[in-house]
Structures are given as structure tokens and as C-alpha cells.
Amino acid sequence: MNEEQSKRLSEAAESILQASEALEEARDAMNDRRFESEQERDRAAAAQQMASRLDNAGKRIEESVRKGTVAAAASLRAGAFARYREAWTAVREGRALAKTAADQDGSANKKARGQEALSRLEDALDGAAAIVFGD
């Protein structure tokens, strides 16, 4: 592996770690106690924060997918483009679900939509990691 390939791979690996941390923050936001509050204002704020953190994680995962695919292409890794397409689809679906989570009726529905988004984003992160680190 030459210096350029090594640099790209290091950047891709770092972006995977950052995306993983952002996804963990989103997971924490889903467990916010304000969802159980009797005040609608508190529940709405928790839902908005959850949706925002999920979207932020989605953006980080998108970056990881792109950087990982470039690193894989520079290293001539077979199958990287197919993994890219799968991961890209998952992250786009996850972000779309995240954007609609706060608009659902009731806290339970907001959290359920957030969980769907989280699941798709986890799939996307797994795909990005497979691109960078292999199977």
C-alpha cells in the first residue's frame, strides 16, 4: 500500500469512528427521559433533539461511506461499489425516517420512527465499515 492509499484508508477509518460516536449520541437521545414527561413541550423537545441527532449521525455516515469507497477504490478492493450502493441506500432511508420522526403523533410513534431510522443508519454504518475494514 502506498502513502496515498494509506492516507485515504486512515481518513476513512477515522470517519467511521466519528460516525459511530454520532450514532451513539443519537441512541442516547432516543432514551431521553423527557419522552415520558407529562408536558407536551418536553416531549416535543426530546423528539426534536432525537431527530436532529439521528440526522447528524446520518450525515457522518454519508461521509464515511464516501471516504470509505474512495479509499477502497484507491486500494483496488473488489466489491466496494456494490457495498457503497447498499450503504448509501440505507443511510438515505435512515435520514428520511429521521426527518419525519418528530412529525409523528404521540411520543410512542415518534420513538418508533426514530428506532426505524436508527436501525437503517446502523445498517449503513455496518456497510461503511465493511467497505473500509473488509468483511
MIDOSE-1310 file (N, C-alpha, C; in nm, 2 decimals, decimal comma, always signed):
residues 135
mnee	+0,08/-0,12/+0,00/+0,00/+0,00/+0,00/+0,09/+0,12/+0,00; +0,06/+0,21/-0,09/+0,14/+0,33/-0,10/+0,09/+0,44/+0,00; +0,16/+0,55/+0,01/+0,13/+0,65/+0,10/-0,01/+0,72/+0,08; -0,04/+0,74/-0,04/-0,18/+0,80/-0,07/-0,29/+0,70/-0,03
qskr	-0,27/+0,57/-0,06/-0,37/+0,47/-0,02/-0,38/+0,47/+0,13; -0,27/+0,47/+0,20/-0,27/+0,46/+0,34/-0,34/+0,58/+0,40; -0,31/+0,70/+0,35/-0,38/+0,82/+0,40/-0,53/+0,82/+0,38; -0,57/+0,77/+0,26/-0,72/+0,76/+0,24/-0,78/+0,66/+0,33
lsea	-0,72/+0,55/+0,35/-0,77/+0,45/+0,44/-0,78/+0,50/+0,58; -0,68/+0,57/+0,63/-0,68/+0,63/+0,76/-0,79/+0,73/+0,78; -0,81/+0,81/+0,68/-0,92/+0,91/+0,69/-1,05/+0,84/+0,69; -1,07/+0,74/+0,61/-1,19/+0,66/+0,61/-1,22/+0,59/+0,74
aesi	-1,12/+0,54/+0,80/-1,13/+0,47/+0,93/-1,17/+0,57/+1,04; -1,11/+0,69/+1,04/-1,14/+0,79/+1,13/-1,29/+0,84/+1,12; -1,33/+0,85/+0,99/-1,47/+0,89/+0,97/-1,57/+0,78/+1,02; -1,53/+0,66/+1,01/-1,62/+0,55/+1,07/-1,63/+0,57/+1,22
lqas	-1,52/+0,60/+1,28/-1,52/+0,61/+1,43/-1,61/+0,73/+1,47; -1,60/+0,84/+1,40/-1,68/+0,96/+1,42/-1,82/+0,93/+1,40; -1,86/+0,86/+1,29/-1,99/+0,83/+1,27/-2,05/+0,74/+1,37; -1,97/+0,65/+1,42/-2,01/+0,56/+1,53/-2,05/+0,63/+1,66
eale	-1,96/+0,73/+1,69/-1,99/+0,82/+1,80/-2,11/+0,90/+1,79; -2,14/+0,95/+1,67/-2,26/+1,03/+1,64/-2,38/+0,94/+1,65; -2,37/+0,81/+1,61/-2,48/+0,72/+1,62/-2,51/+0,69/+1,76; -2,41/+0,68/+1,84/-2,43/+0,65/+1,99/-2,50/+0,77/+2,05
eard	-2,46/+0,89/+2,01/-2,53/+1,01/+2,07/-2,68/+1,01/+2,03; -2,71/+0,97/+1,91/-2,85/+0,95/+1,86/-2,92/+0,85/+1,95; -2,86/+0,74/+1,97/-2,92/+0,63/+2,05/-2,95/+0,69/+2,19; -2,86/+0,76/+2,25/-2,88/+0,82/+2,38/-3,00/+0,92/+2,38
amnd	-3,01/+1,00/+2,27/-3,12/+1,09/+2,26/-3,26/+1,02/+2,25; -3,26/+0,90/+2,20/-3,38/+0,82/+2,19/-3,43/+0,77/+2,33; -3,33/+0,77/+2,43/-3,37/+0,72/+2,56/-3,39/+0,84/+2,66; -3,40/+0,96/+2,60/-3,42/+1,08/+2,68/-3,55/+1,07/+2,77
rrfe	-3,53/+1,10/+2,90/-3,64/+1,08/+2,99/-3,76/+1,18/+2,96; -3,73/+1,29/+2,89/-3,83/+1,39/+2,85/-3,94/+1,33/+2,77; -3,92/+1,21/+2,70/-4,02/+1,15/+2,63/-4,14/+1,10/+2,72; -4,10/+1,08/+2,85/-4,20/+1,03/+2,94/-4,27/+1,15/+3,02
seqe	-4,23/+1,27/+2,99/-4,28/+1,39/+3,06/-4,43/+1,40/+3,04; -4,50/+1,47/+3,14/-4,64/+1,50/+3,12/-4,66/+1,62/+3,04; -4,55/+1,70/+3,02/-4,55/+1,82/+2,95/-4,53/+1,80/+2,80; -4,62/+1,84/+2,71/-4,60/+1,82/+2,57/-4,48/+1,89/+2,52
rdra	-4,45/+2,01/+2,58/-4,33/+2,09/+2,54/-4,21/+2,00/+2,55; -4,20/+1,93/+2,67/-4,08/+1,85/+2,69/-4,07/+1,73/+2,59; -4,18/+1,67/+2,57/-4,18/+1,56/+2,48/-4,15/+1,60/+2,34; -4,20/+1,72/+2,30/-4,16/+1,77/+2,16/-4,02/+1,81/+2,15
aaaq	-3,96/+1,86/+2,26/-3,82/+1,89/+2,26/-3,73/+1,77/+2,25; -3,77/+1,66/+2,32/-3,70/+1,54/+2,31/-3,70/+1,48/+2,17; -3,82/+1,48/+2,11/-3,84/+1,43/+1,98/-3,75/+1,51/+1,88; -3,75/+1,64/+1,89/-3,67/+1,72/+1,80/-3,52/+1,70/+1,82
qmas	-3,48/+1,68/+1,94/-3,34/+1,65/+1,96/-3,30/+1,51/+1,91; -3,39/+1,42/+1,92/-3,37/+1,28/+1,87/-3,35/+1,29/+1,72; -3,45/+1,36/+1,65/-3,44/+1,37/+1,51/-3,32/+1,44/+1,46; -3,28/+1,54/+1,53/-3,16/+1,62/+1,50/-3,03/+1,53/+1,51
rldn	-3,02/+1,46/+1,62/-2,90/+1,37/+1,64/-2,90/+1,26/+1,54; -3,02/+1,20/+1,50/-3,02/+1,10/+1,40/-2,98/+1,15/+1,27; -3,02/+1,27/+1,23/-2,98/+1,33/+1,11/-2,83/+1,36/+1,10; -2,78/+1,41/+1,22/-2,64/+1,44/+1,23/-2,56/+1,31/+1,21
agkr	-2,60/+1,20/+1,27/-2,54/+1,07/+1,25/-2,54/+1,03/+1,11; -2,66/+1,05/+1,04/-2,67/+1,02/+0,90/-2,57/+1,09/+0,82; -2,55/+1,22/+0,84/-2,45/+1,30/+0,77/-2,31/+1,24/+0,79; -2,28/+1,20/+0,91/-2,15/+1,15/+0,94/-2,13/+1,01/+0,86
iees	-2,24/+0,93/+0,86/-2,23/+0,80/+0,80/-2,22/+0,82/+0,64; -2,29/+0,92/+0,59/-2,27/+0,95/+0,45/-2,13/+0,98/+0,41; -2,06/+1,06/+0,50/-1,92/+1,10/+0,48/-1,84/+0,97/+0,49; -1,87/+0,89/+0,58/-1,79/+0,76/+0,59/-1,80/+0,67/+0,47
vrkg	-1,92/+0,66/+0,42/-1,95/+0,58/+0,30/-1,87/+0,64/+0,18; -1,87/+0,77/+0,16/-1,79/+0,83/+0,05/-1,64/+0,81/+0,07; -1,59/+0,84/+0,19/-1,45/+0,83/+0,21/-1,40/+0,68/+0,20; -1,49/+0,59/+0,26/-1,45/+0,45/+0,25/-1,45/+0,40/+0,11
tvaa	-1,54/+0,44/+0,03/-1,55/+0,40/-0,11/-1,43/+0,45/-0,19; -1,39/+0,58/-0,17/-1,27/+0,63/-0,23/-1,15/+0,55/-0,19; -1,14/+0,53/-0,06/-1,02/+0,45/-0,01/-1,02/+0,31/-0,07; -1,13/+0,25/-0,08/-1,14/+0,11/-0,14/-1,11/+0,11/-0,28
aasl	-1,15/+0,22/-0,35/-1,12/+0,22/-0,50/-0,97/+0,25/-0,52; -0,91/+0,33/-0,43/-0,77/+0,36/-0,44/-0,69/+0,23/-0,41; -0,74/+0,14/-0,33/-0,67/+0,02/-0,30/-0,72/-0,10/-0,39; -0,80/-0,07/-0,49/-0,85/-0,17/-0,58/-0,92/-0,28/-0,51
raga	-1,00/-0,25/-0,41/-1,08/-0,36/-0,34/-1,20/-0,39/-0,42; -1,21/-0,52/-0,45/-1,33/-0,57/-0,53/-1,46/-0,56/-0,44; -1,57/-0,53/-0,51/-1,70/-0,53/-0,44/-1,73/-0,40/-0,37; -1,64/-0,30/-0,37/-1,66/-0,18/-0,29/-1,78/-0,10/-0,35
fary	-1,80/-0,10/-0,48/-1,91/-0,02/-0,53/-2,05/-0,08/-0,49; -2,06/-0,21/-0,49/-2,18/-0,28/-0,45/-2,21/-0,25/-0,31; -2,11/-0,25/-0,22/-2,13/-0,22/-0,08/-2,17/-0,07/-0,06; -2,10/+0,01/-0,15/-2,14/+0,15/-0,14/-2,29/+0,17/-0,17
reaw	-2,34/+0,11/-0,27/-2,48/+0,13/-0,31/-2,57/+0,08/-0,20; -2,54/-0,03/-0,14/-2,62/-0,08/-0,02/-2,62/+0,02/+0,09; -2,50/+0,06/+0,13/-2,48/+0,15/+0,24/-2,55/+0,29/+0,21; -2,53/+0,33/+0,09/-2,59/+0,46/+0,06/-2,74/+0,46/+0,06
tavr	-2,80/+0,35/+0,01/-2,95/+0,34/+0,02/-2,99/+0,34/+0,17; -2,92/+0,26/+0,25/-2,96/+0,25/+0,39/-2,95/+0,39/+0,46; -2,84/+0,46/+0,43/-2,83/+0,59/+0,50/-2,93/+0,69/+0,45; -2,96/+0,69/+0,33/-3,07/+0,78/+0,27/-3,20/+0,75/+0,34
egra	-3,23/+0,62/+0,35/-3,36/+0,58/+0,41/-3,36/+0,62/+0,56; -3,25/+0,60/+0,62/-3,24/+0,63/+0,77/-3,26/+0,78/+0,79; -3,20/+0,86/+0,71/-3,21/+1,01/+0,72/-3,35/+1,05/+0,69; -3,42/+0,99/+0,59/-3,55/+1,03/+0,56/-3,65/+0,99/+0,67
lakt	-3,63/+0,88/+0,73/-3,71/+0,84/+0,85/-3,68/+0,93/+0,97; -3,56/+0,97/+0,99/-3,52/+1,06/+1,10/-3,59/+1,20/+1,08; -3,60/+1,25/+0,96/-3,66/+1,38/+0,93/-3,81/+1,38/+0,96; -3,87/+1,26/+0,95/-4,01/+1,26/+0,98/-4,05/+1,21/+1,12
aadq	-3,95/+1,18/+1,20/-3,98/+1,12/+1,33/-4,05/+1,22/+1,42; -4,00/+1,34/+1,42/-4,06/+1,44/+1,51/-4,20/+1,48/+1,47; -4,24/+1,45/+1,35/-4,37/+1,49/+1,30/-4,48/+1,39/+1,33; -4,44/+1,27/+1,38/-4,54/+1,17/+1,41/-4,63/+1,21/+1,53
dgsa	-4,74/+1,15/+1,54/-4,84/+1,18/+1,65/-4,80/+1,09/+1,77; -4,78/+1,16/+1,88/-4,75/+1,08/+2,01/-4,61/+1,04/+2,02; -4,57/+1,04/+2,15/-4,43/+1,01/+2,18/-4,39/+0,87/+2,14; -4,48/+0,78/+2,15/-4,45/+0,64/+2,12/-4,42/+0,63/+1,97
nkka	-4,50/+0,70/+1,89/-4,48/+0,69/+1,74/-4,36/+0,76/+1,70; -4,32/+0,87/+1,77/-4,20/+0,94/+1,74/-4,08/+0,85/+1,77; -4,08/+0,79/+1,88/-3,97/+0,70/+1,92/-3,96/+0,58/+1,83; -4,08/+0,53/+1,79/-4,08/+0,41/+1,69/-4,02/+0,45/+1,56
rgqe	-4,05/+0,57/+1,51/-4,00/+0,61/+1,38/-3,85/+0,64/+1,40; -3,81/+0,69/+1,51/-3,67/+0,71/+1,54/-3,59/+0,58/+1,55; -3,66/+0,48/+1,60/-3,59/+0,34/+1,61/-3,58/+0,29/+1,47; -3,67/+0,31/+1,38/-3,66/+0,26/+1,24/-3,54/+0,33/+1,18
alsr	-3,53/+0,46/+1,20/-3,42/+0,54/+1,14/-3,29/+0,49/+1,20; -3,28/+0,47/+1,33/-3,16/+0,42/+1,39/-3,12/+0,28/+1,33; -3,21/+0,20/+1,31/-3,18/+0,07/+1,25/-3,12/+0,08/+1,11; -3,18/+0,16/+1,03/-3,13/+0,18/+0,89/-2,99/+0,24/+0,90
leda	-2,97/+0,34/+0,99/-2,84/+0,40/+1,00/-2,74/+0,31/+1,05; -2,77/+0,22/+1,14/-2,68/+0,11/+1,19/-2,64/+0,02/+1,07; -2,74/-0,01/+0,99/-2,71/-0,09/+0,87/-2,61/-0,02/+0,78; -2,63/+0,11/+0,76/-2,54/+0,19/+0,67/-2,40/+0,20/+0,73
ldga	-2,39/+0,22/+0,86/-2,26/+0,22/+0,93/-2,19/+0,09/+0,91; -2,26/-0,02/+0,93/-2,20/-0,15/+0,91/-2,15/-0,17/+0,77; -2,23/-0,12/+0,67/-2,19/-0,12/+0,53/-2,06/-0,04/+0,51; -2,06/+0,08/+0,57/-1,94/+0,17/+0,55/-1,82/+0,10/+0,62
aaiv	-1,84/+0,04/+0,73/-1,73/-0,03/+0,80/-1,68/-0,15/+0,71; -1,77/-0,22/+0,65/-1,73/-0,33/+0,56/-1,65/-0,28/+0,44; -1,68/-0,16/+0,39/-1,61/-0,10/+0,28/-1,46/-0,08/+0,32; -1,45/-0,02/+0,44/-1,32/+0,02/+0,49/-1,24/-0,09/+0,54
fgd	-1,30/-0,17/+0,63/-1,22/-0,28/+0,70/-1,24/-0,41/+0,64; -1,32/-0,43/+0,54/-1,35/-0,56/+0,48/-1,45/-0,64/+0,56; -1,48/-0,75/+0,51/-1,59/-0,84/+0,57/-1,55/-0,90/+0,69
